[in-house]
Amino acid sequence: MDLEPINGCVVVEITGELTIIEMPDKQYATNTTGTVKAVAQDSLPDYYYLMDKVVYFEGFKDVEVPRDDIKYAFVKIEDLRGYVKTQQEN
């Protein structure tokens, strides 16, 4: 993969469909899932544990990058809402 995150971002391979949620103030929030494929060098080693984890975040269509029929997104680490723990982490 030729994508390299910077400035506290991760590269996420988008694996889940976007879900659009209508908010009371007529705004919309989108949620999606994906797998972390790269962590910005300035965020290592603190966030290396996110590598290959399934993460949840609000969708950002303007930062999606298609590569070989796979969609990736650059997502700020602070915009990640959570991740799926492995058996060893439980």
N, C-alpha and C positions, 0 to 999 in steps of 0.2 A: 504494500500500500504506500502511495506516495504523499499522503496527507500528514502533516505535522502540526499539532496544535501548539499555540503560544498563549501567553497572557492568562494563565490559569484556566485553560480550557481542556476538554477531552474531545477526542474523536469518537463518535458513537455510530455504530452500524445500526441503522433503524430496522427493527424487527417487528414492531407492533404498529397496528393501524392507528392513525390519529383519531381521537375521540373528541368531538366538539361539544363543549358544555356551555349553555347559555347562562350568563350570570344575571342577577337581578337588575343591574344597572345597564342592561342592554349591551354589555361587552361580552366577548367570547373568550374562553380559555380552551386550549387544546392540550391533550395529554397523550403521550406516546411512550413506548419502551424501545430499548435498544441495548446493544452490547458494546462496552467500552473497548476500543481497539488501540488507543494511544492516549497518553497523558502528557501534558506540556512539561518540558524539561524543568521549568521554574517551579513546578508543583511536585516534583519527585524529591525524596522518596515518600513524602507524606501521603500521597494519594495513589501510590502504586497498587495498593490493595484493590482498587477499582478495576484493574485490568481484567478483561474477559468476564466481568460481572454484568448481569442484566440490571439496567438502571431505569428509573422512571423520571420523566421531566416534562415540562410544558413544551409543546412543539414550536419550533421556529422555522417556518417554511423558507424564510429568506436566507438561511444559512445551510440549507440542504445542498449536498454535493453528490451528484450521481457519478459512479465509477463502475464500469463493467456490469451494468444492470443492478447494482447495489446502491442504495441510498445511504449516505453518511451525513452527519451533522456535527458542526462545531458547537459545543455546549459549554458554557461557563460552569465550573465545578460548583459554585454556589447556587446555580439554577437546578442542579440535580435534586430530586425530592426524596430519593431513597434507592436502595438496591436489594437484590435477592441474595440472602446469605447462603453459603454452601453448608453441607452437612458438618464439615469440620469447624465452622464458625458458630454453630448452634450450641 
